[in-house]
Amino acid sequence: MSLVSLIITLIVVGVLLWLINTYIPMDAKIKRILNIVVVVAVVVWLLNLLGLMDSLRGIRVGR
C-alpha cells in the first residue's frame, strides 16, 4: 500500500467518524466507546500493515 493511499484511508476513516459523531444522535458514552473502538482498530490495522504485528504473534497468554 502506498503512502498516498494510506493517508487517504486515514482521512476517510476520520471524516466518517466525524460525520457519525456530528450528525447521528447518540449518548456520549456510546460515542466514546465508538471512538475508542475505531482508534484501536486503526492502530491494529496500521501495526499489521507495517509488519509490526508479526513479532506479537509468537507471544502466548495462558496455557
matplotlib code that plots the C-alpha trace (Angstrom):
import matplotlib.pyplot as plt

x = [0.0, 1.4, 1.8, -0.8, -3.5, -2.6, -3.2, -6.4, -7.7, -6.9, -8.6, -11.7, -12.0, -11.5, -14.2, -16.6, -16.1, -16.6, -19.8, -21.1, -20.2, -21.7, -24.9, -26.1, -27.7, -26.1, -25.4, -22.0, -20.9, -21.7, -19.8, -16.8, -16.9, -17.3, -14.3, -12.2, -13.1, -12.3, -9.0, -7.9, -9.0, -7.0, -3.9, -4.0, -4.6, -1.6, 0.6, -0.4, 0.2, 3.7, 4.6, 4.9, 2.2, 4.3, 6.5, 3.5, 2.0, 4.6, 3.5, 1.2, -1.0, -2.3, -1.7]
y = [0.0, 3.3, 6.3, 8.3, 5.5, 5.1, 8.8, 8.8, 5.8, 7.5, 10.7, 8.8, 7.0, 10.2, 12.0, 9.1, 9.1, 12.9, 12.6, 9.9, 11.9, 15.1, 14.0, 10.8, 11.5, 9.1, 9.1, 10.5, 7.1, 5.3, 7.9, 7.5, 3.7, 4.0, 6.4, 4.0, 1.0, 2.8, 4.2, 0.8, -0.9, 1.7, 1.3, -2.5, -2.2, 0.1, -2.1, -5.1, -3.1, -2.0, -5.6, -4.9, -7.4, -10.4, -10.3, -10.3, -13.5, -15.6, -14.4, -16.8, -15.8, -18.7, -22.3]
z = [0.0, -1.0, 1.4, -0.5, -0.2, 3.5, 4.1, 2.1, 4.0, 7.3, 6.2, 5.0, 8.4, 10.2, 8.2, 8.6, 12.4, 12.5, 10.5, 12.8, 15.9, 14.5, 12.7, 14.4, 17.8, 20.4, 24.1, 25.0, 26.4, 23.2, 21.1, 23.4, 23.0, 19.3, 19.1, 21.2, 19.1, 15.8, 17.1, 18.4, 15.1, 13.1, 15.3, 14.9, 11.2, 10.9, 13.0, 10.8, 7.7, 8.8, 9.8, 13.5, 14.4, 13.2, 16.2, 18.5, 17.1, 18.9, 22.3, 24.1, 27.0, 29.2, 28.7]

ax = plt.figure().add_subplot(projection="3d")
ax.plot(x, y, z, "-o")
ax.set_aspect("equal")
plt.show()
